[in-house]
Amino acid sequence: MRKLLVLLCVVAFVSCKKSEEKSNTSTSTDTQVSTTYQISFENAVHHEAEISATFTNLKNDEVEFRMSRTSPGRYALHEFMKNAYNVKATDGAGNVLETTRPDPYSWKVKGHDGTVKVSYTLFANRGGGTYAQVDETHAHLNIPATFMYAPELSNDAMEVTFNVREDLGWKVATQLKHVEGNTYYARDLQYFMDSPTEISNHSVRWFEVDGQNIHFVLHHNGTEAEFDTYFESVKKVVLQQKAIFGELPKFDYGDYYFLGCYIPNASGDGMEHRNSTILTTTRSLANNGIKRNIGTVSHEFFHAWNVERIRPESLEPFDFEEANMSGELWFAEGFTSYFDDLTLCRAGIMSREDYVSGLAGNFNYVWNSPGRKFFNPIEMSYQAPFVDAARSVDPVNRSNTFISYYSYGSVLGLALDLSLREKDLNLDDYMKLVWNKYGKNEKPYTVADLQNTLNEFAGDKFGDEFFNKYIHKSEMPDMKRLFESVGVSLTQDPNVVLFGAGLNRNNMISGNTKIGSSSYNAGLERGDKIIQIGDYVLNDNFSDILKNFKPGDETKVVYERLGNKQETNLTFVNNPSYTIEINKDASDTQKAKRDDWLSSKE
């Protein structure tokens, strides 16, 4: 029976694709095609792709062609040019053109005949949501990391032909519009760059929702039965999130693609795009992988509304030549992070007990972080170009000054939801209002727009207070009261101490000590080797030693710094971490509010 179900799914998918091909090939272009690409993978074993680009309809005497420096969904620079080499340029007749290099990212040519042909070799070996990976298991292509482009032709259409390795059983999966064979179309550069492509011997599942098709393309080493089970959870996620907004987005060609690579050579990531998302991990679906992988599915699909269509004005249009900074990431990424696990709870994929207790991680991180003294949520969002997989070699103090906008926004989303529920409103309906005002018609928003919409939804007093205290400033609401309103307890253990730094296997402080902690106040710092605390000599028993102390206890610490043995006095402070649990003794009113918060919306 399982084989029959798989066969029926595959037959239905093929039928769908044939219908799609028929409609697409009848109108293969919407605008003038001025850029065409060919890409092949004969040397995949050494992670190389051979790429040729033909730029036509060129009007300027001097033409620039270049690689992107960043990628949709990323805010830092990634300098994809570093992996392209063997670059050659000719005109339409094959005459070699002399190139100049005005900067590390581009070339310029003159003397062309209206056409410039460029060929190059690409090295690609990171399979995640930002870079590209080519090997004998797949060609995993993030478009900005793969293809050069001519800025002059950014508004013209482009086509790409993927010369797949048929000997490896490869097939193409992408949100790009299908033309014929392995040739695909994008209406302009923005759409092309936003269209990741997975070429592999993958499996496919799909289902229809209100006339649109949701596909899950999975490149993995697991079983088809595991995929069947997993896809049932995927469907639940899709339908729960649709219920929040009342409808799916209108996908450009009626299709949405989850592009999953759950393979040993992948890099863990998730990256949203307009009509698709990349999902990569080394974790298979076996051994509880089904439950562990579904959270990324939930997060990235919510982005189909929040960030792809409910889009910050600061990210429009996306700049492929510079870092992209936005002050709205606490909402775009953070509120999405709030709804990802909430969706799993509502869908029955995660128990209520696990969901509620799991809130403690983000809550403690945000609530107790010194970073709130330095930046509000908008300013934390501005840090994205420095932290979003960005690279630097100089030490930073981010453990004391930065809070991830994912976590900060998630806790703010929780706080806003529970605050609204005190007024018999909820965050779901606020998100739906934002969708109808800004997402559905794709009108980019600002922070002021979000505030005005909350004022419209919950009243000026409520909306202004929330934004003025918690968005433009770094205050936090009375979370104990808010949790109690839905029958959830927020408690601390007054007898647990906070050292404020972790030790490596050599008993050396491995990171910056946390402002206000016992170690920070005692003048200890990263790199110090702790030898003795009070009467206790450290071996591999650090956590056990701390259990002998209570907040307020004073003791001596012997440590080694830069080869010199030193001593300092340390006073232990209380560990401010909270435990969050469902209150089994909640009142009927509290239970009803909790049920409304956590129950299925489908």
BELVEN-V948840 format. One record per residue. N is the residue number from 1. PSI is psi as a letter, one per 40 degrees, with the letter a starting at -180 (NA if undefined). NEAR is the number of other C-alpha atoms within 8 Angstrom. Layout:
BEGIN
n | psi | near
N | PSI | NEAR
N | PSI | NEAR
END
This chain:
BEGIN
n | psi | near
1 | d | 4
2 | d | 6
3 | d | 6
4 | d | 7
5 | d | 8
6 | d | 9
7 | d | 8
8 | d | 8
9 | d | 10
10 | d | 10
11 | d | 8
12 | d | 8
13 | d | 11
14 | d | 8
15 | d | 8
16 | d | 8
17 | d | 8
18 | d | 8
19 | d | 8
20 | d | 9
21 | d | 11
22 | d | 8
23 | d | 8
24 | d | 11
25 | e | 10
26 | d | 6
27 | g | 7
28 | d | 9
29 | i | 9
30 | d | 7
31 | i | 7
32 | h | 7
33 | h | 10
34 | e | 12
35 | h | 13
36 | i | 12
37 | i | 12
38 | h | 11
39 | h | 12
40 | i | 11
41 | f | 13
42 | d | 8
43 | f | 8
44 | d | 11
45 | d | 8
46 | f | 6
47 | f | 12
48 | i | 15
49 | i | 15
50 | h | 12
51 | h | 13
52 | h | 11
53 | h | 12
54 | h | 12
55 | h | 13
56 | i | 9
57 | f | 7
58 | h | 10
59 | d | 5
60 | i | 5
61 | d | 7
62 | h | 8
63 | h | 11
64 | h | 11
65 | i | 11
66 | i | 12
67 | i | 13
68 | i | 14
69 | e | 15
70 | a | 17
71 | i | 13
72 | h | 9
73 | e | 7
74 | i | 9
75 | e | 13
76 | i | 14
77 | i | 10
78 | e | 7
79 | g | 9
80 | e | 14
81 | d | 12
82 | e | 5
83 | e | 8
84 | h | 11
85 | i | 7
86 | f | 7
87 | h | 9
88 | i | 8
89 | h | 12
90 | i | 13
91 | a | 14
92 | d | 11
93 | e | 5
94 | e | 6
95 | h | 7
96 | h | 8
97 | h | 11
98 | h | 7
99 | i | 9
100 | i | 7
101 | g | 8
102 | d | 7
103 | i | 6
104 | e | 6
105 | e | 10
106 | i | 11
107 | i | 12
108 | i | 12
109 | i | 12
110 | i | 10
111 | f | 7
112 | i | 12
113 | f | 7
114 | e | 10
115 | h | 12
116 | h | 13
117 | h | 12
118 | h | 11
119 | i | 12
120 | i | 12
121 | h | 12
122 | h | 12
123 | h | 10
124 | h | 12
125 | f | 10
126 | h | 9
127 | g | 12
128 | a | 15
129 | e | 11
130 | d | 9
131 | a | 13
132 | i | 16
133 | h | 13
134 | h | 18
135 | a | 12
136 | e | 8
137 | d | 8
138 | i | 12
139 | h | 13
140 | h | 12
141 | h | 14
142 | h | 14
143 | d | 13
144 | d | 13
145 | e | 14
146 | d | 10
147 | h | 8
148 | i | 10
149 | i | 9
150 | h | 11
151 | d | 8
152 | d | 8
153 | e | 12
154 | d | 11
155 | e | 8
156 | i | 13
157 | i | 17
158 | i | 15
159 | i | 12
160 | h | 11
161 | h | 11
162 | h | 10
163 | g | 9
164 | i | 11
165 | g | 10
166 | d | 6
167 | e | 5
168 | e | 9
169 | f | 8
170 | i | 13
171 | i | 9
172 | h | 11
173 | h | 9
174 | i | 11
175 | e | 12
176 | i | 9
177 | h | 9
178 | h | 13
179 | c | 12
180 | i | 8
181 | b | 4
182 | f | 11
183 | h | 11
184 | i | 12
185 | i | 14
186 | h | 12
187 | d | 13
188 | i | 11
189 | d | 13
190 | d | 8
191 | d | 9
192 | d | 12
193 | d | 12
194 | e | 11
195 | g | 14
196 | i | 15
197 | h | 13
198 | h | 12
199 | h | 14
200 | i | 13
201 | g | 11
202 | i | 11
203 | i | 7
204 | h | 10
205 | i | 12
206 | i | 10
207 | i | 8
208 | h | 8
209 | h | 7
210 | f | 4
211 | e | 6
212 | i | 10
213 | h | 11
214 | h | 12
215 | i | 12
216 | h | 12
217 | h | 13
218 | h | 12
219 | h | 12
220 | i | 10
221 | e | 7
222 | a | 9
223 | i | 6
224 | d | 7
225 | d | 7
226 | d | 11
227 | d | 10
228 | d | 9
229 | d | 8
230 | d | 10
231 | d | 10
232 | d | 8
233 | d | 10
234 | d | 11
235 | d | 9
236 | d | 9
237 | d | 13
238 | d | 10
239 | d | 9
240 | d | 14
241 | d | 10
242 | d | 10
243 | d | 10
244 | d | 11
245 | e | 12
246 | e | 7
247 | i | 6
248 | i | 6
249 | i | 7
250 | h | 5
251 | i | 10
252 | d | 6
253 | f | 5
254 | e | 9
255 | i | 12
256 | h | 12
257 | h | 13
258 | h | 14
259 | g | 15
260 | h | 12
261 | h | 11
262 | g | 16
263 | i | 13
264 | d | 7
265 | e | 6
266 | i | 13
267 | h | 10
268 | h | 9
269 | i | 10
270 | h | 12
271 | h | 11
272 | i | 13
273 | i | 15
274 | d | 11
275 | f | 11
276 | i | 14
277 | i | 15
278 | h | 15
279 | h | 17
280 | i | 16
281 | i | 14
282 | e | 11
283 | h | 9
284 | i | 13
285 | e | 13
286 | i | 8
287 | f | 6
288 | e | 7
289 | d | 10
290 | d | 12
291 | d | 8
292 | d | 7
293 | e | 10
294 | d | 10
295 | d | 11
296 | d | 10
297 | d | 12
298 | d | 15
299 | d | 12
300 | d | 12
301 | d | 11
302 | d | 12
303 | e | 13
304 | d | 14
305 | c | 12
306 | g | 12
307 | d | 11
308 | d | 11
309 | d | 12
310 | g | 16
311 | h | 16
312 | h | 13
313 | d | 8
314 | e | 8
315 | e | 11
316 | h | 8
317 | i | 4
318 | h | 8
319 | h | 9
320 | e | 9
321 | e | 7
322 | i | 8
323 | i | 12
324 | h | 11
325 | h | 12
326 | h | 11
327 | e | 13
328 | e | 11
329 | d | 13
330 | d | 17
331 | d | 10
332 | d | 13
333 | d | 12
334 | d | 18
335 | d | 14
336 | d | 14
337 | d | 13
338 | d | 13
339 | e | 11
340 | d | 13
341 | d | 12
342 | d | 10
343 | d | 12
344 | d | 13
345 | d | 14
346 | d | 13
347 | e | 11
348 | e | 8
349 | d | 9
350 | h | 11
351 | i | 8
352 | d | 8
353 | d | 8
354 | d | 8
355 | d | 12
356 | d | 12
357 | d | 11
358 | e | 8
359 | d | 9
360 | d | 11
361 | d | 7
362 | d | 11
363 | d | 10
364 | d | 12
365 | d | 10
366 | d | 12
367 | d | 7
368 | e | 8
369 | h | 10
370 | e | 10
371 | d | 11
372 | e | 12
373 | e | 7
374 | d | 7
375 | i | 12
376 | i | 12
377 | d | 16
378 | d | 13
379 | d | 9
380 | d | 15
381 | d | 14
382 | e | 10
383 | e | 9
384 | d | 12
385 | e | 13
386 | e | 9
387 | e | 9
388 | g | 9
389 | f | 6
390 | i | 10
391 | h | 6
392 | i | 4
393 | e | 4
394 | i | 4
395 | i | 4
396 | i | 4
397 | f | 7
398 | d | 7
399 | d | 9
400 | e | 11
401 | e | 12
402 | i | 10
403 | h | 14
404 | h | 7
405 | d | 13
406 | d | 12
407 | d | 14
408 | d | 14
409 | d | 17
410 | d | 16
411 | d | 13
412 | d | 11
413 | d | 13
414 | d | 9
415 | d | 11
416 | d | 10
417 | d | 10
418 | d | 13
419 | d | 9
420 | d | 12
421 | d | 10
422 | d | 9
423 | e | 6
424 | f | 6
425 | a | 9
426 | i | 10
427 | d | 10
428 | d | 8
429 | d | 10
430 | d | 11
431 | d | 10
432 | d | 11
433 | d | 10
434 | d | 12
435 | d | 12
436 | d | 9
437 | d | 9
438 | d | 14
439 | d | 15
440 | d | 11
441 | e | 7
442 | f | 9
443 | h | 10
444 | i | 11
445 | i | 11
446 | i | 10
447 | d | 8
448 | d | 6
449 | d | 8
450 | d | 10
451 | d | 11
452 | d | 9
453 | d | 11
454 | d | 12
455 | d | 13
456 | d | 8
457 | d | 8
458 | e | 10
459 | i | 9
460 | d | 9
461 | d | 7
462 | d | 9
463 | d | 13
464 | d | 10
465 | d | 8
466 | d | 10
467 | d | 11
468 | d | 9
469 | d | 11
470 | e | 14
471 | d | 11
472 | e | 10
473 | a | 10
474 | f | 12
475 | i | 6
476 | i | 8
477 | i | 6
478 | g | 6
479 | d | 8
480 | d | 8
481 | d | 7
482 | d | 12
483 | d | 12
484 | d | 11
485 | d | 11
486 | f | 13
487 | f | 16
488 | h | 13
489 | i | 12
490 | h | 11
491 | i | 7
492 | i | 8
493 | h | 7
494 | e | 7
495 | e | 7
496 | h | 10
497 | i | 13
498 | h | 11
499 | d | 10
500 | e | 10
501 | i | 11
502 | i | 7
503 | i | 9
504 | a | 8
505 | e | 6
506 | e | 6
507 | f | 12
508 | h | 12
509 | h | 16
510 | e | 10
511 | i | 9
512 | h | 11
513 | i | 13
514 | h | 12
515 | h | 8
516 | e | 6
517 | i | 13
518 | d | 13
519 | d | 14
520 | d | 13
521 | d | 11
522 | e | 10
523 | e | 7
524 | i | 9
525 | i | 11
526 | h | 10
527 | e | 9
528 | h | 12
529 | h | 11
530 | h | 13
531 | d | 11
532 | i | 12
533 | h | 13
534 | b | 7
535 | e | 5
536 | h | 7
537 | h | 7
538 | h | 11
539 | b | 6
540 | f | 6
541 | f | 7
542 | d | 8
543 | d | 6
544 | d | 7
545 | d | 10
546 | d | 9
547 | e | 9
548 | e | 6
549 | i | 9
550 | i | 12
551 | h | 12
552 | e | 8
553 | h | 8
554 | h | 8
555 | i | 9
556 | i | 11
557 | h | 13
558 | h | 12
559 | i | 12
560 | h | 12
561 | h | 10
562 | f | 5
563 | e | 5
564 | h | 6
565 | h | 8
566 | i | 8
567 | i | 8
568 | i | 9
569 | h | 9
570 | h | 12
571 | h | 12
572 | h | 15
573 | i | 12
574 | i | 12
575 | h | 9
576 | e | 8
577 | i | 7
578 | i | 10
579 | h | 10
580 | h | 13
581 | i | 10
582 | h | 10
583 | h | 8
584 | e | 5
585 | e | 5
586 | i | 10
587 | i | 7
588 | d | 6
589 | d | 7
590 | d | 12
591 | d | 11
592 | d | 9
593 | d | 12
594 | d | 10
595 | d | 8
596 | d | 7
597 | d | 7
598 | e | 10
599 | i | 8
600 | i | 8
601 | e | 7
602 | NA | 5
END
